[in-house]
Structures are given as C-alpha cells and as structure tokens.
Amino acid sequence: MSGVVSAEIPIDFDIEAIKAQSVAARSYTIYKIIHGSKHENADVCDDATCCQAWLSRDDRISKWDENRSRKME
Ligand SMILES: [Zn+2]
C-alpha cells in the first residue's frame, strides 16, 4: 500500500492528508475486490489511468530525494 500512496500524494503533504489518501486507496482496492476486476490475474493494476498508481521502493526513494533537493534550492 505504501507504493500506491506514495505515487498518489507527495510526501511533503500534511500527515493527515496522507492518512486520508491511504484510506481512500485501500477503500478503492476493496471496492475493486468486491465488485470484480477487469484484470484476470489481479484485483488492480499499477496503471493510474486504469486502476491505481504505484511506485517501486527505488522509485519512491528517488522521488523523495528529488523533492528534498527541490526544497533545498
Ligand atoms: Zn487496471
């Protein structure tokens, strides 16, 4: 779930906004599980235009580093 939330909301947003996004992301996944997925072998995919955005651990850390670098400029 951290891969989804980190792709959907910037890390420097307020912690309460990140918590709310986490609940929304989880709720969306549960909705797809209950109501059926259009994917044969998964409940959701990692395409933001189809299901949910997703970042790998390395991409997430890279994004955080970019964000940190921008703030220091
Ligand atoms: Zn999909």
N, CA, C, O and the ligand as a Tripos MOL2 file, in Angstrom:
@<TRIPOS>MOLECULE
protein
  293   291    74     0     0
PROTEIN
NO_CHARGES

@<TRIPOS>ATOM
      1 N           0.8240   -1.2060    0.0000 N.3       1 MET1
      2 CA          0.0000    0.0000    0.0000 C.3       1 MET1
      3 C           0.8600    1.2600    0.0000 C.2       1 MET1
      4 O           0.4350    2.2860   -0.5310 O.2       1 MET1
      5 N           2.0520    1.2100    0.5780 N.am      2 SER2
      6 CA          2.9220    2.3900    0.5750 C.3       2 SER2
      7 C           3.3200    2.7610   -0.8600 C.2       2 SER2
      8 O           3.5210    3.9390   -1.1580 O.2       2 SER2
      9 N           3.4340    1.7790   -1.7380 N.am      3 GLY3
     10 CA          3.7600    2.0570   -3.1370 C.3       3 GLY3
     11 C           2.6480    2.8140   -3.8320 C.2       3 GLY3
     12 O           2.9090    3.6440   -4.7030 O.2       3 GLY3
     13 N           1.4140    2.5380   -3.4590 N.am      4 VAL4
     14 CA          0.2610    3.2370   -4.0410 C.3       4 VAL4
     15 C           0.1810    4.6560   -3.4840 C.2       4 VAL4
     16 O           0.1070    5.6230   -4.2440 O.2       4 VAL4
     17 N           0.1960    4.7780   -2.1750 N.am      5 VAL5
     18 CA          0.0180    6.0960   -1.5500 C.3       5 VAL5
     19 C           1.1470    7.0490   -1.9430 C.2       5 VAL5
     20 O           0.8990    8.2270   -2.2010 O.2       5 VAL5
     21 N           2.3730    6.5550   -1.9900 N.am      6 SER6
     22 CA          3.4930    7.4310   -2.3470 C.3       6 SER6
     23 C           3.4070    7.8870   -3.8030 C.2       6 SER6
     24 O           3.9610    8.9290   -4.1530 O.2       6 SER6
     25 N           2.7300    7.1300   -4.6470 N.am      7 ALA7
     26 CA          2.5440    7.5390   -6.0390 C.3       7 ALA7
     27 C           1.3940    8.5290   -6.1770 C.2       7 ALA7
     28 O           1.3420    9.2940   -7.1410 O.2       7 ALA7
     29 N           0.4730    8.5170   -5.2160 N.am      8 GLU8
     30 CA         -0.7370    9.3230   -5.3340 C.3       8 GLU8
     31 C          -0.6710   10.6620   -4.6170 C.2       8 GLU8
     32 O          -1.4490   11.5650   -4.9250 O.2       8 GLU8
     33 N           0.2580   10.8070   -3.6530 N.am      9 ILE9
     34 CA          0.3060   12.0530   -2.8910 C.3       9 ILE9
     35 C           1.7610   12.3560   -2.5200 C.2       9 ILE9
     36 O           2.4960   11.4530   -2.1180 O.2       9 ILE9
     37 N           2.1820   13.6220   -2.6530 N.am     10 PRO10
     38 CA          3.5730   13.9690   -2.3170 C.3      10 PRO10
     39 C           3.8670   13.7640   -0.8240 C.2      10 PRO10
     40 O           2.9970   13.9500    0.0260 O.2      10 PRO10
     41 N           5.0850   13.3870   -0.5350 N.am     11 ILE11
     42 CA          5.4880   13.0890    0.8350 C.3      11 ILE11
     43 C           5.4500   14.3280    1.7280 C.2      11 ILE11
     44 O           5.3480   14.2010    2.9480 O.2      11 ILE11
     45 N           5.5290   15.5250    1.1420 N.am     12 ASP12
     46 CA          5.5580   16.7280    1.9770 C.3      12 ASP12
     47 C           4.1560   17.2730    2.2780 C.2      12 ASP12
     48 O           4.0230   18.3480    2.8640 O.2      12 ASP12
     49 N           3.1170   16.5410    1.8820 N.am     13 PHE13
     50 CA          1.7620   16.9350    2.2700 C.3      13 PHE13
     51 C           1.5630   16.6610    3.7570 C.2      13 PHE13
     52 O           2.2910   15.8700    4.3560 O.2      13 PHE13
     53 N           0.5840   17.3130    4.3350 N.am     14 ASP14
     54 CA          0.2780   17.1240    5.7540 C.3      14 ASP14
     55 C           0.0100   15.6420    6.0480 C.2      14 ASP14
     56 O          -0.6030   14.9480    5.2370 O.2      14 ASP14
     57 N           0.4600   15.1730    7.1820 N.am     15 ILE15
     58 CA          0.3100   13.7580    7.5350 C.3      15 ILE15
     59 C          -1.1600   13.3290    7.5240 C.2      15 ILE15
     60 O          -1.4690   12.1910    7.1710 O.2      15 ILE15
     61 N          -2.0580   14.2260    7.9040 N.am     16 GLU16
     62 CA         -3.4880   13.8650    7.8980 C.3      16 GLU16
     63 C          -3.9950   13.6650    6.4660 C.2      16 GLU16
     64 O          -4.8560   12.8180    6.2320 O.2      16 GLU16
     65 N          -3.4740   14.4310    5.5140 N.am     17 ALA17
     66 CA         -3.8410   14.2450    4.1030 C.3      17 ALA17
     67 C          -3.3140   12.9050    3.6010 C.2      17 ALA17
     68 O          -3.9970   12.2070    2.8510 O.2      17 ALA17
     69 N          -2.1090   12.5490    4.0100 N.am     18 ILE18
     70 CA         -1.5320   11.2620    3.6010 C.3      18 ILE18
     71 C          -2.3380   10.1120    4.2090 C.2      18 ILE18
     72 O          -2.5740    9.0970    3.5530 O.2      18 ILE18
     73 N          -2.7550   10.2760    5.4560 N.am     19 LYS19
     74 CA         -3.6030    9.2430    6.0880 C.3      19 LYS19
     75 C          -4.9230    9.1040    5.3250 C.2      19 LYS19
     76 O          -5.3770    7.9900    5.0630 O.2      19 LYS19
     77 N          -5.5240   10.2130    4.9760 N.am     20 ALA20
     78 CA         -6.8000   10.1780    4.2360 C.3      20 ALA20
     79 C          -6.6120    9.5130    2.8740 C.2      20 ALA20
     80 O          -7.4660    8.7430    2.4330 O.2      20 ALA20
     81 N          -5.4970    9.8090    2.2090 N.am     21 GLN21
     82 CA         -5.2200    9.1780    0.9130 C.3      21 GLN21
     83 C          -5.0450    7.6720    1.0800 C.2      21 GLN21
     84 O          -5.4540    6.8910    0.2210 O.2      21 GLN21
     85 N          -4.4380    7.2780    2.1850 N.am     22 SER22
     86 CA         -4.2540    5.8440    2.4550 C.3      22 SER22
     87 C          -5.6010    5.1440    2.5790 C.2      22 SER22
     88 O          -5.7960    4.0600    2.0300 O.2      22 SER22
     89 N          -6.5220    5.7630    3.2960 N.am     23 VAL23
     90 CA         -7.8550    5.1760    3.4640 C.3      23 VAL23
     91 C          -8.5700    5.1110    2.1160 C.2      23 VAL23
     92 O          -9.2150    4.1120    1.7950 O.2      23 VAL23
     93 N          -8.4510    6.1840    1.3270 N.am     24 ALA24
     94 CA         -9.0990    6.2010    0.0090 C.3      24 ALA24
     95 C          -8.5170    5.1140   -0.8920 C.2      24 ALA24
     96 O          -9.2580    4.4260   -1.5930 O.2      24 ALA24
     97 N          -7.2020    4.9590   -0.8760 N.am     25 ALA25
     98 CA         -6.5520    3.9450   -1.7220 C.3      25 ALA25
     99 C          -6.9830    2.5450   -1.3040 C.2      25 ALA25
    100 O          -7.2900    1.7080   -2.1540 O.2      25 ALA25
    101 N          -7.0060    2.2910   -0.0090 N.am     26 ARG26
    102 CA         -7.4260    0.9740    0.4900 C.3      26 ARG26
    103 C          -8.8900    0.7220    0.1510 C.2      26 ARG26
    104 O          -9.2580   -0.3750   -0.2700 O.2      26 ARG26
    105 N          -9.7190    1.7450    0.3370 N.am     27 SER27
    106 CA        -11.1490    1.6060    0.0320 C.3      27 SER27
    107 C         -11.3610    1.2940   -1.4450 C.2      27 SER27
    108 O         -12.2140    0.4760   -1.7900 O.2      27 SER27
    109 N         -10.5950    1.9370   -2.3140 N.am     28 TYR28
    110 CA        -10.7110    1.6850   -3.7520 C.3      28 TYR28
    111 C         -10.3530    0.2360   -4.0750 C.2      28 TYR28
    112 O         -11.0380   -0.4230   -4.8560 O.2      28 TYR28
    113 N          -9.2790   -0.2460   -3.4690 N.am     29 THR29
    114 CA         -8.8630   -1.6310   -3.7100 C.3      29 THR29
    115 C          -9.9410   -2.6020   -3.2430 C.2      29 THR29
    116 O         -10.2660   -3.5580   -3.9470 O.2      29 THR29
    117 N         -10.4860   -2.3650   -2.0790 N.am     30 ILE30
    118 CA        -11.5470   -3.2350   -1.5520 C.3      30 ILE30
    119 C         -12.7670   -3.1910   -2.4760 C.2      30 ILE30
    120 O         -13.3920   -4.2180   -2.7390 O.2      30 ILE30
    121 N         -13.0990   -1.9960   -2.9650 N.am     31 TYR31
    122 CA        -14.2190   -1.8630   -3.9030 C.3      31 TYR31
    123 C         -13.9890   -2.7370   -5.1340 C.2      31 TYR31
    124 O         -14.8890   -3.4490   -5.5790 O.2      31 TYR31
    125 N         -12.7710   -2.6740   -5.6770 N.am     32 LYS32
    126 CA        -12.4600   -3.4740   -6.8690 C.3      32 LYS32
    127 C         -12.5290   -4.9750   -6.5710 C.2      32 LYS32
    128 O         -12.9480   -5.7590   -7.4220 O.2      32 LYS32
    129 N         -12.1240   -5.3680   -5.3760 N.am     33 ILE33
    130 CA        -12.1850   -6.7860   -4.9950 C.3      33 ILE33
    131 C         -13.6450   -7.2330   -4.8970 C.2      33 ILE33
    132 O         -14.0060   -8.2970   -5.4000 O.2      33 ILE33
    133 N         -14.4730   -6.4280   -4.2560 N.am     34 ILE34
    134 CA        -15.8800   -6.7870   -4.0520 C.3      34 ILE34
    135 C         -16.6620   -6.7820   -5.3670 C.2      34 ILE34
    136 O         -17.4650   -7.6790   -5.6200 O.2      34 ILE34
    137 N         -16.4250   -5.7790   -6.1910 N.am     35 HIS35
    138 CA        -17.2270   -5.6030   -7.4000 C.3      35 HIS35
    139 C         -16.6000   -6.2150   -8.6490 C.2      35 HIS35
    140 O         -17.1560   -6.1100   -9.7430 O.2      35 HIS35
    141 N         -15.4730   -6.8370   -8.4890 N.am     36 GLY36
    142 CA        -14.8590   -7.5160   -9.6280 C.3      36 GLY36
    143 C         -13.8640   -6.6390  -10.3540 C.2      36 GLY36
    144 O         -14.0430   -5.4290  -10.4890 O.2      36 GLY36
    145 N         -12.8340   -7.2730  -10.8060 N.am     37 SER37
    146 CA        -11.7690   -6.5840  -11.5200 C.3      37 SER37
    147 C         -11.8500   -6.9230  -12.9980 C.2      37 SER37
    148 O         -12.3000   -8.0060  -13.3700 O.2      37 SER37
    149 N         -11.4140   -5.9960  -13.8390 N.am     38 LYS38
    150 CA        -11.3580   -6.2960  -15.2680 C.3      38 LYS38
    151 C         -10.0730   -7.0380  -15.6250 C.2      38 LYS38
    152 O          -9.8660   -7.4230  -16.7750 O.2      38 LYS38
    153 N          -9.2130   -7.2320  -14.6250 N.am     39 HIS39
    154 CA         -7.9640   -7.9480  -14.8470 C.3      39 HIS39
    155 C          -8.1190   -9.4060  -14.4240 C.2      39 HIS39
    156 O          -8.7200   -9.7100  -13.3940 O.2      39 HIS39
    157 N          -7.5750  -10.2790  -15.2240 N.am     40 GLU40
    158 CA         -7.7480  -11.7030  -14.9880 C.3      40 GLU40
    159 C          -6.9790  -12.2140  -13.7700 C.2      40 GLU40
    160 O          -7.4760  -13.0550  -13.0210 O.2      40 GLU40
    161 N          -5.7730  -11.7050  -13.5800 N.am     41 ASN41
    162 CA         -4.9070  -12.2510  -12.5280 C.3      41 ASN41
    163 C          -4.5900  -11.2790  -11.4040 C.2      41 ASN41
    164 O          -3.6630  -11.5160  -10.6290 O.2      41 ASN41
    165 N          -5.3420  -10.1870  -11.3010 N.am     42 ALA42
    166 CA         -5.0730   -9.2060  -10.2460 C.3      42 ALA42
    167 C          -6.3430   -8.4140   -9.9450 C.2      42 ALA42
    168 O          -7.2150   -8.2650  -10.8010 O.2      42 ALA42
    169 N          -6.4320   -7.9150   -8.7280 N.am     43 ASP43
    170 CA         -7.5750   -7.0790   -8.3590 C.3      43 ASP43
    171 C          -7.4330   -5.6870   -8.9630 C.2      43 ASP43
    172 O          -8.4160   -5.1010   -9.4170 O.2      43 ASP43
    173 N          -6.2210   -5.1620   -8.9690 N.am     44 VAL44
    174 CA         -5.9340   -3.8560   -9.5640 C.3      44 VAL44
    175 C          -4.5850   -3.9400  -10.2740 C.2      44 VAL44
    176 O          -3.7730   -4.8220   -9.9930 O.2      44 VAL44
    177 N          -4.3640   -3.0080  -11.1990 N.am     45 CYS45
    178 CA         -3.0570   -2.9320  -11.8460 C.3      45 CYS45
    179 C          -2.3690   -1.6350  -11.4150 C.2      45 CYS45
    180 O          -2.9490   -0.8430  -10.6730 O.2      45 CYS45
    181 N          -1.1400   -1.4170  -11.8770 N.am     46 ASP46
    182 CA         -0.3850   -0.2450  -11.4270 C.3      46 ASP46
    183 C          -0.4020    0.8840  -12.4570 C.2      46 ASP46
    184 O           0.4980    1.7230  -12.4800 O.2      46 ASP46
    185 N          -1.4130    0.9020  -13.2950 N.am     47 ASP47
    186 CA         -1.5810    1.9690  -14.2720 C.3      47 ASP47
    187 C          -2.5950    2.9750  -13.7170 C.2      47 ASP47
    188 O          -3.7680    2.6440  -13.5430 O.2      47 ASP47
    189 N          -2.1480    4.1890  -13.4440 N.am     48 ALA48
    190 CA         -3.0100    5.2010  -12.8310 C.3      48 ALA48
    191 C          -4.2050    5.5500  -13.7100 C.2      48 ALA48
    192 O          -5.2350    5.9840  -13.1960 O.2      48 ALA48
    193 N          -4.0910    5.3700  -15.0160 N.am     49 THR49
    194 CA         -5.2190    5.6790  -15.8950 C.3      49 THR49
    195 C          -6.2280    4.5440  -15.9270 C.2      49 THR49
    196 O          -7.3170    4.6910  -16.4830 O.2      49 THR49
    197 N          -5.8690    3.4070  -15.3310 N.am     50 CYS50
    198 CA         -6.7570    2.2440  -15.3100 C.3      50 CYS50
    199 C          -7.2290    1.9470  -13.8780 C.2      50 CYS50
    200 O          -8.4310    1.8910  -13.6190 O.2      50 CYS50
    201 N          -6.2890    1.7590  -12.9630 N.am     51 CYS51
    202 CA         -6.6240    1.3900  -11.5770 C.3      51 CYS51
    203 C          -5.9550    2.3450  -10.5850 C.2      51 CYS51
    204 O          -6.5060    3.3980  -10.2650 O.2      51 CYS51
    205 N          -4.7830    1.9800  -10.1080 N.am     52 GLN52
    206 CA         -4.0990    2.7940   -9.1040 C.3      52 GLN52
    207 C          -2.6480    3.0060   -9.5020 C.2      52 GLN52
    208 O          -1.9940    2.1190  -10.0500 O.2      52 GLN52
    209 N          -2.1590    4.2160   -9.2090 N.am     53 ALA53
    210 CA         -0.7370    4.4800   -9.4150 C.3      53 ALA53
    211 C           0.0630    3.6430   -8.4290 C.2      53 ALA53
    212 O          -0.4460    3.2410   -7.3830 O.2      53 ALA53
    213 N           1.3050    3.3890   -8.7690 N.am     54 TRP54
    214 CA          2.1590    2.5960   -7.8870 C.3      54 TRP54
    215 C           3.6070    2.9190   -8.1820 C.2      54 TRP54
    216 O           3.9950    3.0650   -9.3410 O.2      54 TRP54
    217 N           4.4160    3.0320   -7.1230 N.am     55 LEU55
    218 CA          5.8570    3.2390   -7.2750 C.3      55 LEU55
    219 C           6.6010    2.1170   -6.5810 C.2      55 LEU55
    220 O           6.2190    1.6850   -5.4930 O.2      55 LEU55
    221 N           7.6600    1.6480   -7.2100 N.am     56 SER56
    222 CA          8.5240    0.6680   -6.5500 C.3      56 SER56
    223 C           9.2750    1.3750   -5.4080 C.2      56 SER56
    224 O           9.2810    2.6030   -5.3290 O.2      56 SER56
    225 N           9.8890    0.6060   -4.5510 N.am     57 ARG57
    226 CA         10.6450    1.1870   -3.4360 C.3      57 ARG57
    227 C          11.7460    2.1190   -3.9640 C.2      57 ARG57
    228 O          11.9210    3.2250   -3.4540 O.2      57 ARG57
    229 N          12.4760    1.6750   -4.9710 N.am     58 ASP58
    230 CA         13.5590    2.5010   -5.5230 C.3      58 ASP58
    231 C          13.0110    3.7920   -6.1330 C.2      58 ASP58
    232 O          13.5790    4.8650   -5.9270 O.2      58 ASP58
    233 N          11.9110    3.6940   -6.8820 N.am     59 ASP59
    234 CA         11.3140    4.8910   -7.4780 C.3      59 ASP59
    235 C          10.7960    5.8390   -6.4040 C.2      59 ASP59
    236 O          10.8930    7.0590   -6.5430 O.2      59 ASP59
    237 N          10.2450    5.2740   -5.3330 N.am     60 ARG60
    238 CA          9.7320    6.0850   -4.2250 C.3      60 ARG60
    239 C          10.8730    6.8740   -3.5660 C.2      60 ARG60
    240 O          10.7470    8.0730   -3.3210 O.2      60 ARG60
    241 N          11.9540    6.2060   -3.2910 N.am     61 ILE61
    242 CA         13.0940    6.8610   -2.6470 C.3      61 ILE61
    243 C          13.6820    7.9190   -3.5770 C.2      61 ILE61
    244 O          14.0690    8.9980   -3.1280 O.2      61 ILE61
    245 N          13.7490    7.6150   -4.8530 N.am     62 SER62
    246 CA         14.2540    8.5740   -5.8270 C.3      62 SER62
    247 C          13.3680    9.8230   -5.8650 C.2      62 SER62
    248 O          13.8700   10.9460   -5.9210 O.2      62 SER62
    249 N          12.0480    9.6180   -5.8350 N.am     63 LYS63
    250 CA         11.0960   10.7340   -5.8350 C.3      63 LYS63
    251 C          11.2630   11.5840   -4.5790 C.2      63 LYS63
    252 O          11.2090   12.8120   -4.6530 O.2      63 LYS63
    253 N          11.4640   10.9430   -3.4290 N.am     64 TRP64
    254 CA         11.6580   11.6820   -2.1780 C.3      64 TRP64
    255 C          12.9440   12.5040   -2.2440 C.2      64 TRP64
    256 O          12.9820   13.6480   -1.7920 O.2      64 TRP64
    257 N          14.0050   11.9050   -2.8150 N.am     65 ASP65
    258 CA         15.2750   12.6190   -2.9370 C.3      65 ASP65
    259 C          15.1230   13.8400   -3.8360 C.2      65 ASP65
    260 O          15.6690   14.9010   -3.5330 O.2      65 ASP65
    261 N          14.3780   13.7030   -4.9510 N.am     66 GLU66
    262 CA         14.1340   14.8400   -5.8460 C.3      66 GLU66
    263 C          13.3880   15.9420   -5.1090 C.2      66 GLU66
    264 O          13.7170   17.1210   -5.2410 O.2      66 GLU66
    265 N          12.3870   15.5570   -4.3390 N.am     67 ASN67
    266 CA         11.5830   16.5040   -3.5840 C.3      67 ASN67
    267 C          12.4460   17.2470   -2.5730 C.2      67 ASN67
    268 O          12.3280   18.4630   -2.4220 O.2      67 ASN67
    269 N          13.3120   16.5120   -1.8820 N.am     68 ARG68
    270 CA         14.1880   17.0940   -0.8830 C.3      68 ARG68
    271 C          15.1680   18.0730   -1.5560 C.2      68 ARG68
    272 O          15.4410   19.1480   -1.0220 O.2      68 ARG68
    273 N          15.6830   17.6990   -2.7090 N.am     69 SER69
    274 CA         16.6210   18.5520   -3.4310 C.3      69 SER69
    275 C          15.9510   19.8550   -3.8680 C.2      69 SER69
    276 O          16.5540   20.9250   -3.7830 O.2      69 SER69
    277 N          14.6900   19.7650   -4.3400 N.am     70 ARG70
    278 CA         13.9580   20.9640   -4.7630 C.3      70 ARG70
    279 C          13.7650   21.9240   -3.5980 C.2      70 ARG70
    280 O          13.8660   23.1390   -3.7700 O.2      70 ARG70
    281 N          13.4900   21.3910   -2.4250 N.am     71 LYS71
    282 CA         13.2530   22.2320   -1.2560 C.3      71 LYS71
    283 C          14.5250   22.9600   -0.8240 C.2      71 LYS71
    284 O          14.4540   24.0460   -0.2480 O.2      71 LYS71
    285 N          15.6620   22.3790   -1.0930 N.am     72 MET72
    286 CA         16.9260   22.9640   -0.6580 C.3      72 MET72
    287 C          17.4030   24.0550   -1.6120 C.2      72 MET72
    288 O          18.3140   24.8120   -1.2790 O.2      72 MET72
    289 N          16.7870   24.1440   -2.8120 N.am     73 GLU73
    290 CA         17.2070   25.1550   -3.8030 C.3      73 GLU73
    291 C          16.7420   26.5360   -3.4090 C.2      73 GLU73
    292 O          17.0050   27.5030   -4.1240 O.2      73 GLU73
    293 ZN         -6.1840   -1.7290  -14.1480 Zn       74 ZN74
@<TRIPOS>BOND
     1     1     2 1
     2     2     3 1
     3     3     4 2
     4     3     5 am
     5     5     6 1
     6     6     7 1
     7     7     8 2
     8     7     9 am
     9     9    10 1
    10    10    11 1
    11    11    12 2
    12    11    13 am
    13    13    14 1
    14    14    15 1
    15    15    16 2
    16    15    17 am
    17    17    18 1
    18    18    19 1
    19    19    20 2
    20    19    21 am
    21    21    22 1
    22    22    23 1
    23    23    24 2
    24    23    25 am
    25    25    26 1
    26    26    27 1
    27    27    28 2
    28    27    29 am
    29    29    30 1
    30    30    31 1
    31    31    32 2
    32    31    33 am
    33    33    34 1
    34    34    35 1
    35    35    36 2
    36    35    37 am
    37    37    38 1
    38    38    39 1
    39    39    40 2
    40    39    41 am
    41    41    42 1
    42    42    43 1
    43    43    44 2
    44    43    45 am
    45    45    46 1
    46    46    47 1
    47    47    48 2
    48    47    49 am
    49    49    50 1
    50    50    51 1
    51    51    52 2
    52    51    53 am
    53    53    54 1
    54    54    55 1
    55    55    56 2
    56    55    57 am
    57    57    58 1
    58    58    59 1
    59    59    60 2
    60    59    61 am
    61    61    62 1
    62    62    63 1
    63    63    64 2
    64    63    65 am
    65    65    66 1
    66    66    67 1
    67    67    68 2
    68    67    69 am
    69    69    70 1
    70    70    71 1
    71    71    72 2
    72    71    73 am
    73    73    74 1
    74    74    75 1
    75    75    76 2
    76    75    77 am
    77    77    78 1
    78    78    79 1
    79    79    80 2
    80    79    81 am
    81    81    82 1
    82    82    83 1
    83    83    84 2
    84    83    85 am
    85    85    86 1
    86    86    87 1
    87    87    88 2
    88    87    89 am
    89    89    90 1
    90    90    91 1
    91    91    92 2
    92    91    93 am
    93    93    94 1
    94    94    95 1
    95    95    96 2
    96    95    97 am
    97    97    98 1
    98    98    99 1
    99    99   100 2
   100    99   101 am
   101   101   102 1
   102   102   103 1
   103   103   104 2
   104   103   105 am
   105   105   106 1
   106   106   107 1
   107   107   108 2
   108   107   109 am
   109   109   110 1
   110   110   111 1
   111   111   112 2
   112   111   113 am
   113   113   114 1
   114   114   115 1
   115   115   116 2
   116   115   117 am
   117   117   118 1
   118   118   119 1
   119   119   120 2
   120   119   121 am
   121   121   122 1
   122   122   123 1
   123   123   124 2
   124   123   125 am
   125   125   126 1
   126   126   127 1
   127   127   128 2
   128   127   129 am
   129   129   130 1
   130   130   131 1
   131   131   132 2
   132   131   133 am
   133   133   134 1
   134   134   135 1
   135   135   136 2
   136   135   137 am
   137   137   138 1
   138   138   139 1
   139   139   140 2
   140   139   141 am
   141   141   142 1
   142   142   143 1
   143   143   144 2
   144   143   145 am
   145   145   146 1
   146   146   147 1
   147   147   148 2
   148   147   149 am
   149   149   150 1
   150   150   151 1
   151   151   152 2
   152   151   153 am
   153   153   154 1
   154   154   155 1
   155   155   156 2
   156   155   157 am
   157   157   158 1
   158   158   159 1
   159   159   160 2
   160   159   161 am
   161   161   162 1
   162   162   163 1
   163   163   164 2
   164   163   165 am
   165   165   166 1
   166   166   167 1
   167   167   168 2
   168   167   169 am
   169   169   170 1
   170   170   171 1
   171   171   172 2
   172   171   173 am
   173   173   174 1
   174   174   175 1
   175   175   176 2
   176   175   177 am
   177   177   178 1
   178   178   179 1
   179   179   180 2
   180   179   181 am
   181   181   182 1
   182   182   183 1
   183   183   184 2
   184   183   185 am
   185   185   186 1
   186   186   187 1
   187   187   188 2
   188   187   189 am
   189   189   190 1
   190   190   191 1
   191   191   192 2
   192   191   193 am
   193   193   194 1
   194   194   195 1
   195   195   196 2
   196   195   197 am
   197   197   198 1
   198   198   199 1
   199   199   200 2
   200   199   201 am
   201   201   202 1
   202   202   203 1
   203   203   204 2
   204   203   205 am
   205   205   206 1
   206   206   207 1
   207   207   208 2
   208   207   209 am
   209   209   210 1
   210   210   211 1
   211   211   212 2
   212   211   213 am
   213   213   214 1
   214   214   215 1
   215   215   216 2
   216   215   217 am
   217   217   218 1
   218   218   219 1
   219   219   220 2
   220   219   221 am
   221   221   222 1
   222   222   223 1
   223   223   224 2
   224   223   225 am
   225   225   226 1
   226   226   227 1
   227   227   228 2
   228   227   229 am
   229   229   230 1
   230   230   231 1
   231   231   232 2
   232   231   233 am
   233   233   234 1
   234   234   235 1
   235   235   236 2
   236   235   237 am
   237   237   238 1
   238   238   239 1
   239   239   240 2
   240   239   241 am
   241   241   242 1
   242   242   243 1
   243   243   244 2
   244   243   245 am
   245   245   246 1
   246   246   247 1
   247   247   248 2
   248   247   249 am
   249   249   250 1
   250   250   251 1
   251   251   252 2
   252   251   253 am
   253   253   254 1
   254   254   255 1
   255   255   256 2
   256   255   257 am
   257   257   258 1
   258   258   259 1
   259   259   260 2
   260   259   261 am
   261   261   262 1
   262   262   263 1
   263   263   264 2
   264   263   265 am
   265   265   266 1
   266   266   267 1
   267   267   268 2
   268   267   269 am
   269   269   270 1
   270   270   271 1
   271   271   272 2
   272   271   273 am
   273   273   274 1
   274   274   275 1
   275   275   276 2
   276   275   277 am
   277   277   278 1
   278   278   279 1
   279   279   280 2
   280   279   281 am
   281   281   282 1
   282   282   283 1
   283   283   284 2
   284   283   285 am
   285   285   286 1
   286   286   287 1
   287   287   288 2
   288   287   289 am
   289   289   290 1
   290   290   291 1
   291   291   292 2
@<TRIPOS>SUBSTRUCTURE
     1 MET1         2 RESIDUE 1 A MET
     2 SER2         6 RESIDUE 1 A SER
     3 GLY3        10 RESIDUE 1 A GLY
     4 VAL4        14 RESIDUE 1 A VAL
     5 VAL5        18 RESIDUE 1 A VAL
     6 SER6        22 RESIDUE 1 A SER
     7 ALA7        26 RESIDUE 1 A ALA
     8 GLU8        30 RESIDUE 1 A GLU
     9 ILE9        34 RESIDUE 1 A ILE
    10 PRO10       38 RESIDUE 1 A PRO
    11 ILE11       42 RESIDUE 1 A ILE
    12 ASP12       46 RESIDUE 1 A ASP
    13 PHE13       50 RESIDUE 1 A PHE
    14 ASP14       54 RESIDUE 1 A ASP
    15 ILE15       58 RESIDUE 1 A ILE
    16 GLU16       62 RESIDUE 1 A GLU
    17 ALA17       66 RESIDUE 1 A ALA
    18 ILE18       70 RESIDUE 1 A ILE
    19 LYS19       74 RESIDUE 1 A LYS
    20 ALA20       78 RESIDUE 1 A ALA
    21 GLN21       82 RESIDUE 1 A GLN
    22 SER22       86 RESIDUE 1 A SER
    23 VAL23       90 RESIDUE 1 A VAL
    24 ALA24       94 RESIDUE 1 A ALA
    25 ALA25       98 RESIDUE 1 A ALA
    26 ARG26      102 RESIDUE 1 A ARG
    27 SER27      106 RESIDUE 1 A SER
    28 TYR28      110 RESIDUE 1 A TYR
    29 THR29      114 RESIDUE 1 A THR
    30 ILE30      118 RESIDUE 1 A ILE
    31 TYR31      122 RESIDUE 1 A TYR
    32 LYS32      126 RESIDUE 1 A LYS
    33 ILE33      130 RESIDUE 1 A ILE
    34 ILE34      134 RESIDUE 1 A ILE
    35 HIS35      138 RESIDUE 1 A HIS
    36 GLY36      142 RESIDUE 1 A GLY
    37 SER37      146 RESIDUE 1 A SER
    38 LYS38      150 RESIDUE 1 A LYS
    39 HIS39      154 RESIDUE 1 A HIS
    40 GLU40      158 RESIDUE 1 A GLU
    41 ASN41      162 RESIDUE 1 A ASN
    42 ALA42      166 RESIDUE 1 A ALA
    43 ASP43      170 RESIDUE 1 A ASP
    44 VAL44      174 RESIDUE 1 A VAL
    45 CYS45      178 RESIDUE 1 A CYS
    46 ASP46      182 RESIDUE 1 A ASP
    47 ASP47      186 RESIDUE 1 A ASP
    48 ALA48      190 RESIDUE 1 A ALA
    49 THR49      194 RESIDUE 1 A THR
    50 CYS50      198 RESIDUE 1 A CYS
    51 CYS51      202 RESIDUE 1 A CYS
    52 GLN52      206 RESIDUE 1 A GLN
    53 ALA53      210 RESIDUE 1 A ALA
    54 TRP54      214 RESIDUE 1 A TRP
    55 LEU55      218 RESIDUE 1 A LEU
    56 SER56      222 RESIDUE 1 A SER
    57 ARG57      226 RESIDUE 1 A ARG
    58 ASP58      230 RESIDUE 1 A ASP
    59 ASP59      234 RESIDUE 1 A ASP
    60 ARG60      238 RESIDUE 1 A ARG
    61 ILE61      242 RESIDUE 1 A ILE
    62 SER62      246 RESIDUE 1 A SER
    63 LYS63      250 RESIDUE 1 A LYS
    64 TRP64      254 RESIDUE 1 A TRP
    65 ASP65      258 RESIDUE 1 A ASP
    66 GLU66      262 RESIDUE 1 A GLU
    67 ASN67      266 RESIDUE 1 A ASN
    68 ARG68      270 RESIDUE 1 A ARG
    69 SER69      274 RESIDUE 1 A SER
    70 ARG70      278 RESIDUE 1 A ARG
    71 LYS71      282 RESIDUE 1 A LYS
    72 MET72      286 RESIDUE 1 A MET
    73 GLU73      290 RESIDUE 1 A GLU
    74 ZN74       293 GROUP 0 **** ****
